[in-house]
Amino acid sequence: MEYDLQAAKKQEELYLIGNYGRLPVLFVRGHGTRLWDDTGKEYVDFVSGLGACVAGHCHAEIIAAVARQVSQLIHVTNLFYTRPQGELAEMLARYSFADKAFFCNSGTEANEAAIKLARKYMREVRGEDRYKVVTALRSFHGRTMGSLAATGQPSKAQPFEPVTPGFVHVPFNDLESLEEAVDEETCAVMLEPIQGEGGVYVADVPYLRGAWEICRRKGILLVLDEVQTGMGRTGALFAYEHYGVAPDIMTLAKGLAGGLPIGALLATSEVASGFKPGDHGSTFGGNPVVCAAALAVLTVLREEQLVDNASRVGKHFRGELERLGRDTGAFAEVRGMGLMLAAELKEPVAREVVLHCLEEGYVVNNIGDNILRFLPPLSISTREVDGLVGALGGILAESPSASG
Ligand SMILES: Cc1ncc(COP(=O)(O)O)c(C=O)c1O
């Protein structure tokens, strides 16, 4: 029997739990910035697996690294040493502020680890009974109970209450509220340099620097959630580099293994000393195959200068979106940095625009009813950007409800 979109829909209805609202496309192949569906139709991908496929789809170097590792050793657990995990930790230490790494399988797990490490470090290394974490309203840190409690979107947690206690949410880009929220029970401030799932809101430079300064002054930890902003997405390998301050803990996931499931917590040696054998762990975390993939991703980013490309093409993309906004009057705002961009529509037609883009062969994402989000592979070209912006112009001109 042929497996097509109809077959996939039917199977999902029968056998999958309905927690996703899917778009009507069945993708079967990817290469570089392109995807193909079951009918053979080609698309330019401006979502890249929600920011994960930073080096593009099915990059030859990543395939080779994974194939090599899969044929040698797939899995033994963290009861033992394996080479790719140590090598990846060493590379990340070389490229970032951090000295040490812990690996897990997703962004939410990386943030769970960060919350546990911040509490443990404060209590056992510093001897201070601090447990509260201050995070920002509109933030997104994941969907497991701790990360969900950290997430500053009450509607996401409310159906699952009671959530983990010990989290305080304050308005983003508001230093005064942040400072007021920190008390003698606070162990950490946890922020995204750019709020991604919340709608692509960029932290102001004085805000992030101020947050760092508050943490220093009050003797608490700054945790940066770079699950979405990390791995070159913003035009720097890590977004904190734009701000001239380094965190004590950083979490990564999405782009780190180029589309394979991984999460990482990076920390200074001092803070990392909070975890002792048995304090935390993961059966699959730091698995040789995903670590081999991540090492290949770092190589590809460097060899193909994809972080610079993200910066250069991102500037062009942003400029073109702003021009489109002026020409059509459809956008309330264009936001973002590098290749993490959003256009906020004046009218609530984002999903309609996404569906039209699919018809035109462009994969884009919407956040809620008003926000179009763009997270292409970091190898996207200005020509591909111009193609999308041209298509968006046509779509917005034809949709009377979209143009302002
Ligand atoms: C900033 C941030 N943190 C955490 C997460 C959760 O990551 P995951 O879906 O891998 O658990 C996301 C996912 O979108 C994210 O954007």
PDBQT file of the ligand as one rigid body, heavy atoms in Angstrom, charges set to zero:
ROOT
HETATM    1  C1  LIG A 501      14.480  28.305  24.851  1.00  0.00    +0.000 C 
HETATM    2  C2  LIG A 501      13.958  26.902  24.895  1.00  0.00    +0.000 A 
HETATM    3  N1  LIG A 501      14.178  26.164  25.984  1.00  0.00    +0.000 NA
HETATM    4  C3  LIG A 501      13.743  24.891  26.060  1.00  0.00    +0.000 A 
HETATM    5  C4  LIG A 501      13.030  24.316  25.037  1.00  0.00    +0.000 A 
HETATM    6  C5  LIG A 501      12.561  22.897  25.150  1.00  0.00    +0.000 C 
HETATM    7  O1  LIG A 501      13.308  22.087  24.307  1.00  0.00    +0.000 OA
HETATM    8  P1  LIG A 501      12.829  20.599  23.941  1.00  0.00    +0.000 P 
HETATM    9  O2  LIG A 501      11.628  20.721  23.088  1.00  0.00    +0.000 OA
HETATM   10  O3  LIG A 501      14.021  20.000  23.235  1.00  0.00    +0.000 OA
HETATM   11  O4  LIG A 501      12.558  19.920  25.230  1.00  0.00    +0.000 OA
HETATM   12  C6  LIG A 501      12.773  25.061  23.879  1.00  0.00    +0.000 A 
HETATM   13  C7  LIG A 501      11.999  24.482  22.784  1.00  0.00    +0.000 C 
HETATM   14  O5  LIG A 501      11.480  25.136  21.934  1.00  0.00    +0.000 OA
HETATM   15  C8  LIG A 501      13.247  26.388  23.813  1.00  0.00    +0.000 A 
HETATM   16  O6  LIG A 501      13.024  27.143  22.733  1.00  0.00    +0.000 OA
ENDROOT
TORSDOF 0
